[in-house]
């Protein structure tokens, strides 16, 4: 097992329902440590840049609108195989398909309002972490 870092975003639907603490607890209880964290309201420009990889997809504009609809909590999670572990803890993208005990099963409402985002690869984790955090903000 290799210690690594991944980006996690607690999305606007979850912050609006005030379940951020419960979600963070699930990550920590799952063996991940929060080494950086900030609550912010994404601007349209920030959301467009962050989700640029989806710019040609039909859901892009709706995704940008949703991610700017309220505050998010961006965090860096660290631990053994953090990317895979985070994705296990999050559960399937569609909450209806997410396993019991996962974040999305517990807090997701639909495919878009599914409570959390997590990096899907080491390359994307590095890029996404750098988007939100400087090196000095990551303490672990």
C-alpha positions in Angstrom: 0.0 0.0 0.0 1.3 3.4 -1.0 0.4 6.6 0.9 -1.0 9.1 -1.5 -3.2 12.2 -1.6 -6.5 12.9 -3.4 -8.9 15.8 -3.7 -12.4 15.6 -2.3 -15.1 18.1 -2.8 -18.2 18.1 -0.6 -20.8 19.5 -3.1 -23.4 22.2 -2.6 -26.3 19.8 -2.0 -24.4 18.4 1.0 -23.3 21.7 2.4 -26.8 23.0 2.1 -28.1 20.1 4.2 -25.4 20.7 6.8 -23.9 17.1 6.6 -20.3 18.1 5.9 -19.2 16.9 9.4 -20.8 13.5 8.9 -19.2 13.1 5.5 -15.8 14.1 6.8 -16.2 11.6 9.6 -16.9 8.8 7.1 -13.6 9.6 5.3 -11.7 9.7 8.6 -13.3 6.5 9.9 -12.4 4.9 6.5 -8.7 5.5 7.2 -8.1 8.8 5.4 -6.7 11.9 7.0 -7.8 15.4 6.1 -4.5 17.3 5.5 -6.0 20.5 3.9 -9.5 21.9 3.9 -11.4 25.1 2.9 -15.0 26.1 2.4 -15.5 28.3 -0.6 -18.1 29.4 -3.1 -16.9 28.6 -6.6 -17.2 31.3 -9.2 -18.5 30.5 -12.6 -15.0 30.9 -14.0 -13.5 28.6 -11.4 -16.1 25.9 -12.0 -15.7 26.2 -15.8 -11.9 25.8 -15.4 -12.2 22.9 -13.0 -14.6 21.0 -15.1 -13.1 22.0 -18.5 -12.6 18.3 -19.3 -16.4 18.0 -19.6 -16.8 21.2 -21.7 -18.1 19.3 -24.8 -20.5 17.2 -22.8 -24.2 17.9 -22.7 -24.3 18.2 -18.9 -21.4 20.8 -18.7 -23.5 24.0 -18.3 -25.8 22.3 -15.8 -22.8 21.0 -13.8 -21.2 24.5 -13.7 -24.5 26.1 -12.6 -24.9 23.4 -9.9 -21.3 23.7 -8.5 -21.7 27.5 -8.2 -25.1 27.2 -6.5 -23.7 27.2 -3.0 -20.6 26.7 -1.0 -18.4 23.6 -1.3 -15.8 22.1 1.0 -12.6 21.3 -0.8 -10.2 19.0 1.0 -7.0 17.0 0.5 -7.3 13.5 1.9 -4.2 11.4 2.6 -3.7 7.7 3.3 -2.7 4.4 1.9 -4.1 4.2 -1.6 -6.1 7.3 -0.9 -7.6 7.6 -4.4 -9.1 4.1 -4.5 -10.0 4.3 -0.8 -11.8 7.6 -1.3 -13.7 6.3 -4.2 -14.8 3.2 -2.2 -16.0 5.4 0.6 -17.9 7.7 -1.8 -19.7 4.9 -3.6 -21.2 4.7 -7.0 -21.9 8.0 -8.9 -25.6 7.3 -8.9 -26.7 7.1 -5.3 -29.4 4.5 -6.2 -26.5 2.2 -7.1 -24.2 3.1 -4.2 -23.5 0.4 -1.6 -24.9 0.8 1.9 -22.4 2.5 4.2 -21.1 4.8 1.4 -21.3 8.6 1.4 -23.5 8.7 -1.7 -25.8 6.0 -0.4 -26.3 8.0 2.8 -26.3 11.5 1.4 -26.7 11.5 -2.4 -29.9 12.6 -3.9 -29.3 11.9 -7.6 -26.5 11.5 -10.2 -25.6 15.2 -10.0 -26.5 16.0 -6.4 -24.5 13.1 -5.1 -22.8 14.9 -2.2 -19.1 14.5 -3.2 -16.5 14.6 -5.9 -13.2 12.6 -5.8 -10.2 12.4 -8.0 -10.1 9.4 -10.3 -6.4 9.0 -10.9 -3.0 10.1 -9.5 -2.6 12.5 -12.4 -6.0 14.1 -11.8 -5.5 14.2 -8.1 -2.3 16.2 -8.5 -3.9 18.6 -10.9 -7.1 19.0 -8.8 -5.2 19.5 -5.6 -3.1 22.2 -7.2 -6.2 23.9 -8.5 -7.5 24.5 -4.9 -4.4 24.4 -2.6 -0.9 25.8 -2.5 1.8 23.5 -0.9 1.9 25.6 2.3 -1.8 24.9 2.8 -1.3 21.1 2.9 -0.2 20.0 6.3 0.1 16.3 7.0 
